[in-house]
Amino acid sequence: MQYLKTALADGWRYRFLLQNLILRDFRLKYRRSILGVAWSVLNPLLTCLVMYVVFDSIMRGLRGEGIENFAAFLLIGQLLFNFFRESTTMAMESVMHNAPLLRKVYIPKYVFPLEKACFAFINCLFSFVALAIVLVVTWTPVTWGTALLGLYPLAMLFFFSLGIGLFLAALYVFVRDISHMWEVFCTLLVYASAIFYDPRMMDGIFQRIINLNPIYWYITSFRSCVLWGEGLTLNMVLVCFVCAALSMGLGLLVFKKTQDKFVLYM
């Protein structure tokens, strides 16, 4: 708990550094790009279009009927999973990429995984413009009272991803192979997160396996609020919070225990 308080205090103290690092990442990502940040909207739209053409026909073939408003259903899963993958992957390599800076001046090392998670989160928020476009084009009614509840699973996903990012960043300093393993794991996770299918279409055992995946709960909770207008169930609230808390606890613990040894491996 004390380490968490110290981390929060340092995070506020280094807020201007965080801002500059986030701006730097945006400049690097869209450098020499004609459309610039507009790709945060176009990229998920174009990807969604491709996946819609492929998977909508597959889903209809499996059960003879498709998922209602499949385009929005698919895009929500795609956006939230991409945020998780982008934030954890960048956070994993953030400490090592900033090793020259860490050798010169004192900066709390967890600032760099935090910055990557914040950058991915802001990028995800830009991408929600694509979701708004799809909701308008498909004439999807949005209940704003329940839609605002979607901020809860989104915030919990941020902390869940940050915790995983801190954990991976600590491991990556000592074992570089973790990046390749994580890439493969994320590819597997795509198919276990109910991004382009409804688990209710599957047999009971597969539903139970998917229920063990925290990403599935974050995506389904967000869909329930924004797409279906049903709000959050007690299970959704508890699972989203517990997974985020466990992830942050594990990430902070591992990072704290190993950060003093980083300099030996940089």
VENJOPE-V307243 format. One line per field, one symbol per residue. phi: phi as a letter, one per 40 degrees, with the letter a starting at -180 (. if undefined). A space follows every 10 residues. Layout:
phi->???
This chain:
phi->.ccccccccc cccbcccddc cccccccccb cgbccgcdcc cccccccccc cccccccccc ccbgacccfc ccdccccccc cccccccccc cdcccccbdd ccccbcbdcc cccccccccc cccccccccc ccccccccfc cbcccccccc cccccccdcc cccccccccc ccdcbccccc cccccccccd cbbfcbabdc cbcdcccccc cccdcdcccc ccccccccgc gbcccccccc cccccccccc cccccccbcc cdccbc
